[in-house]
Amino acid sequence: MQQQLNEVFHWIENNQQTAIRLLKRLVQEDSTRMQEFKGQAVIIEKCRELGLELDIWEIGEETMCHPLFHSDRKDFSENPNVVATLKGSGGGKSLIVNSHIDVVPVGNMDDWQYEPFSGKIMDGKLYGRGATDMKGGTVALLYVLEALKECGIHLKGDVIFQSVIEEESGGSGTLAAVVRGYKADGALIPEPTNLKIFPKLQGSLWFRINVFGKSAHAGTRYEGVNAIEKSMKVINMLQQLETKRNETITDPLYKNIKIPVPINVGKFYSGKWPSSVPDLAIIEGRLGVKPDETIDEAMAELQSSLNELIVEDEWFQEKPPKLEWFGARWLPSTIAADHPLLTTVAESYQSIIGQKAIIEASPWATDGGMLYHAGGIPVVVFGPGITKLAHDSDEYILLEDIITAAKIIAKTVIHWCEISEK
């Protein structure tokens, strides 16, 4: 086996421009929400070139009726999921390698040094929206499959490559793949982990709190109740709840994460006229969910804290704030410290890098929770890319990290699925 591994590593080292060209093409495609087809076209072309068994389909009612489907999107037409399978000979463990093609919006263009979809290469870095989250990881996966093909490596277990839509909006693409029947003995997701290994994944969901006031003329504002001012009490409650929830987390895998499960206020809007007291303020945010709790438990804790605030405030007793849950929802997951998939990734890392891998809990949610809860599939997250650059302006990835990740993933795949003598 070592000789075959060395051949794969040698091919990966000597064909780096193959991976770089593919990543540049992918980043140059604006695959933001509702535009995912642009990136998927590149993926489909590459998978056909590799001779993989392709399945291309649009998300439909069978997924939208699933109890784990939570999305504000109802139209998935012309933006397909793509699954490409490297079939094994049989007798080995199967592995899903899952990536998402969708990227978040670019934000303020003035904050970008380089055009967001340029794929600019400078000083060993490739810049652009999605470079690190997570088209770099996607390319690492396809690079591994190409290396196996070019080196004539045949596996016992299937390798199921998934390029899904909607990860950034709640995981509908990965849910659709599970509903379609794609399951495996394990799954690897190459999100940008700084080449760390994440066996624990937090969940998250979006909330909306409507805070009510009483209209009045600004000249006699004391006749009204300012919804913006009242919402400040709600935001303070959210901050206190965040502190309370995180104080209960003692898992050492979180020791380097400043806030393991944040509560983030992402949107706030109120008022229609500067000379009027606003009678409604709307807070929208994201509630982090611990790996070892359910979505329902996290929801109940936020509702309980809001109820306590209502009891303390005379105006809120008359006009209680209304909590709603909407849009995206990511499920938490965890894998045992001695699970064979985790140890396989960790051992592969150590053999390539020459030192033990850093194993931490994930600071954000991924599609791993969907694979775990919908498909019963154990998941490890490991990949190239700098965690803090995800969703940021001037997003980039270190090209050498893609090559390093590809070697580690290649060894993981070969050990997990096993080489076939056929």
Residue pairs with C-beta under 8 A, 6 or more apart in sequence:
1 414
1 419
4 151
4 153
4 414
4 419
5 410
5 411
5 414
7 151
7 153
8 147
8 148
8 151
8 153
8 407
8 410
8 414
9 407
9 410
11 147
11 150
11 151
12 143
12 144
12 147
12 403
12 406
12 407
12 410
13 403
15 146
15 147
15 150
16 399
16 403
18 143
18 146
19 139
19 140
19 143
19 399
19 402
19 403
19 406
20 121
20 126
20 399
22 42
22 46
22 139
22 142
22 143
23 119
23 126
23 131
23 135
23 136
23 139
23 397
23 399
23 402
24 119
24 121
24 126
25 42
25 119
26 39
26 42
26 43
26 130
26 135
26 138
26 139
27 117
27 118
27 119
27 126
27 128
27 129
27 130
27 131
27 135
28 117
28 118
28 119
28 128
29 38
29 39
29 41
29 42
29 117
30 38
30 103
30 117
30 129
31 37
31 38
31 39
31 40
31 101
31 102
31 103
31 130
32 102
32 103
32 104
32 105
32 106
32 129
33 73
33 102
33 166
33 168
33 169
34 79
35 79
36 79
36 80
36 101
36 102
36 165
36 166
37 78
37 79
37 80
39 101
39 102
39 103
39 130
39 135
39 163
40 56
40 79
40 80
40 82
40 101
40 163
40 165
43 82
43 84
43 101
43 138
43 142
43 163
44 54
44 56
44 82
46 142
47 54
47 82
47 84
47 142
47 161
48 54
50 84
50 142
50 145
50 146
50 149
51 149
52 84
52 85
52 86
52 145
52 161
53 84
53 85
53 86
53 87
54 82
54 83
54 84
55 82
55 83
55 84
55 85
55 180
56 80
56 81
56 82
56 83
57 80
57 81
57 176
57 180
58 76
58 77
58 78
58 79
58 80
58 81
59 76
59 81
59 165
59 166
59 172
59 173
59 176
60 76
62 179
63 69
63 172
63 175
63 176
63 179
64 71
64 74
66 175
66 179
66 374
68 175
68 331
68 370
68 373
68 374
69 172
69 175
70 170
70 205
70 327
70 328
70 329
71 166
71 169
71 170
71 172
71 327
71 328
72 169
72 326
72 327
72 328
73 166
73 169
73 172
76 165
76 166
76 172
79 165
80 165
81 162
81 163
81 164
81 165
81 173
81 176
81 177
81 180
82 101
82 162
82 163
82 164
83 160
83 161
83 162
83 163
83 177
83 180
83 182
84 160
84 161
84 163
85 158
85 159
85 160
85 161
86 145
86 148
86 149
86 155
86 158
86 159
86 160
86 161
87 158
88 94
88 154
88 155
88 156
88 157
88 158
88 159
88 417
88 420
89 154
89 155
89 156
89 420
89 422
90 156
91 156
91 157
91 418
91 420
92 155
92 156
92 157
92 416
92 417
92 418
92 420
93 157
93 184
93 185
93 186
93 416
93 417
93 418
94 157
94 158
94 159
94 160
94 184
94 185
94 186
94 417
95 157
95 158
95 159
95 160
95 184
95 185
95 186
95 187
95 188
95 413
95 416
95 417
96 160
96 162
96 182
96 183
96 184
96 186
96 187
96 188
96 371
96 377
97 141
97 144
97 159
97 160
97 161
97 162
97 187
97 188
97 189
97 190
97 409
97 413
98 162
98 164
98 174
98 177
98 187
98 188
98 189
98 367
98 368
98 371
99 134
99 137
99 138
99 141
99 161
99 162
99 163
99 164
99 189
99 190
100 134
100 163
100 164
100 165
100 166
100 167
100 168
100 173
100 174
100 367
101 135
101 138
101 163
101 164
101 165
102 165
102 166
102 167
102 168
102 169
102 173
103 129
103 130
103 133
103 135
103 168
104 129
104 133
104 168
104 391
106 112
106 116
106 117
106 129
106 393
107 393
108 393
109 116
111 393
111 394
112 393
112 394
113 127
113 394
114 120
114 122
114 127
114 128
114 394
115 128
116 128
116 129
116 395
117 128
117 129
118 127
118 128
119 126
119 127
119 128
119 131
120 126
120 127
120 128
121 127
121 399
124 398
124 399
124 400
125 396
125 397
125 398
125 399
126 136
126 396
126 397
126 399
127 394
127 395
127 396
128 395
128 396
129 395
130 395
131 385
131 395
131 396
131 397
132 192
132 384
132 385
132 386
132 389
132 390
132 395
132 396
132 397
133 191
133 192
133 385
133 389
133 390
133 391
133 395
134 190
134 191
134 192
134 383
134 385
134 390
136 190
136 192
136 383
136 384
136 385
136 397
136 401
136 402
137 189
137 190
137 191
137 192
137 383
137 384
137 385
137 405
138 163
138 190
139 402
140 190
140 383
140 384
140 402
140 405
140 406
140 409
141 161
141 190
141 409
142 161
143 402
143 406
144 406
144 409
144 410
144 413
145 159
145 161
147 153
147 406
147 410
148 155
148 410
148 413
148 414
153 414
153 419
154 419
154 420
154 422
155 413
155 414
155 417
155 418
155 419
155 420
156 417
156 418
156 419
156 420
157 185
157 416
157 417
157 418
158 184
158 417
159 413
159 417
160 182
160 184
162 174
162 177
162 182
164 173
164 174
164 176
164 177
164 367
165 172
165 173
166 172
166 173
167 173
167 174
167 366
167 367
169 327
169 328
170 327
170 328
170 329
170 330
171 328
171 329
171 330
171 331
171 367
171 369
171 370
173 367
174 367
174 370
174 371
174 374
175 370
175 374
178 370
178 371
178 374
178 375
179 374
182 375
183 375
183 376
183 377
184 377
185 341
185 377
185 378
185 416
186 340
186 341
186 377
186 378
186 379
186 380
186 416
187 368
187 371
187 377
187 378
187 379
187 380
188 341
188 345
188 379
188 380
188 381
188 382
188 409
188 412
189 366
189 367
189 368
189 371
189 379
189 380
189 381
189 382
189 383
190 381
190 382
190 383
190 384
190 405
190 409
191 198
191 362
191 366
191 381
191 383
191 385
192 383
192 384
192 385
192 386
192 387
192 389
192 390
192 397
193 362
193 381
193 382
193 383
193 385
193 387
194 385
194 386
194 387
195 349
195 357
195 382
195 383
195 384
195 401
195 404
195 405
195 408
196 357
196 358
196 359
196 360
196 382
197 342
197 345
197 346
197 349
197 357
197 358
197 359
197 360
197 380
197 381
197 382
198 359
198 360
198 361
198 362
198 380
198 381
198 382
199 253
199 334
199 335
199 337
199 339
199 342
199 359
199 361
199 380
199 381
200 251
200 253
200 291
200 333
200 334
200 335
200 361
200 362
201 291
201 332
201 333
201 334
201 361
201 362
201 365
201 366
201 368
201 369
201 379
201 381
202 260
202 261
202 288
202 289
202 290
202 291
202 332
202 361
202 362
202 363
202 364
202 365
203 288
203 289
203 290
203 291
203 295
203 298
203 329
203 330
203 331
203 332
203 333
203 365
203 369
204 286
204 287
204 288
204 289
204 328
204 329
204 330
204 364
204 365
205 286
205 287
205 289
205 295
205 298
205 299
205 325
205 328
205 329
205 330
206 284
206 285
206 286
206 287
206 325
206 326
206 327
206 328
206 329
207 284
207 285
207 286
207 287
207 302
207 323
207 324
207 325
207 326
208 282
208 283
208 284
208 323
208 324
208 325
208 326
209 231
209 234
209 282
209 283
209 284
209 306
209 321
209 322
209 323
209 324
210 280
210 281
210 282
210 321
210 322
210 324
211 227
211 230
211 231
211 234
211 280
211 281
211 282
211 283
211 321
212 227
212 230
212 279
212 280
212 319
212 321
212 322
213 224
213 225
213 226
213 227
213 228
213 229
213 230
213 277
213 278
213 279
213 280
213 281
213 319
214 223
214 224
214 225
214 277
214 279
214 319
215 224
215 276
215 277
215 278
215 279
216 222
216 223
216 224
216 276
216 277
217 223
217 275
217 276
217 277
218 274
218 275
218 276
218 277
219 275
221 277
223 277
224 277
224 279
225 277
225 279
225 315
225 319
226 277
226 278
227 270
227 271
227 278
227 279
227 280
227 281
228 270
228 271
228 278
228 281
230 281
230 313
230 315
230 316
230 321
231 268
231 270
231 281
231 283
233 309
233 313
233 316
234 283
234 306
234 309
234 321
235 265
235 283
237 305
237 306
237 309
238 263
238 265
238 283
238 285
238 305
239 263
240 305
241 263
241 301
241 302
241 305
242 259
242 261
242 262
242 263
245 261
245 263
245 288
245 290
245 301
246 259
246 260
246 261
249 260
249 261
249 290
251 361
253 359
253 360
253 361
254 260
254 360
254 361
256 360
257 360
257 361
257 363
260 288
260 290
260 361
260 363
261 288
261 289
261 290
262 286
262 288
263 285
263 286
263 287
263 288
263 302
264 285
264 286
264 288
265 283
265 284
265 285
266 284
266 285
266 286
267 282
267 283
267 284
267 285
268 281
268 282
268 283
268 284
269 281
269 282
270 278
270 280
270 281
270 282
271 278
271 281
272 278
287 298
287 299
287 302
288 298
288 365
289 295
289 298
289 330
289 331
289 332
289 365
290 298
290 332
291 332
291 333
291 334
291 361
292 332
292 334
293 332
295 329
295 331
295 332
299 325
302 323
303 323
306 321
306 323
309 316
309 321
310 316
310 317
310 320
310 321
311 317
330 365
330 366
330 367
330 369
330 370
331 365
331 369
331 370
331 372
331 373
332 365
332 369
333 368
333 369
333 371
333 372
333 373
333 379
335 341
335 342
335 378
335 379
335 380
336 342
339 378
341 378
341 380
341 416
342 359
342 380
344 412
344 415
344 416
345 357
345 380
345 382
345 408
345 412
346 356
346 357
346 359
347 415
348 408
348 409
348 411
348 412
348 415
349 356
349 357
349 382
349 408
350 356
350 357
351 411
352 404
352 407
352 408
352 411
353 404
353 408
362 381
363 387
364 387
364 390
366 381
368 379
368 380
368 381
369 379
371 377
371 379
372 378
372 379
382 405
382 408
382 409
383 405
384 397
384 398
384 401
384 402
384 404
384 405
385 397
385 401
386 396
386 397
386 398
389 395
389 396
389 397
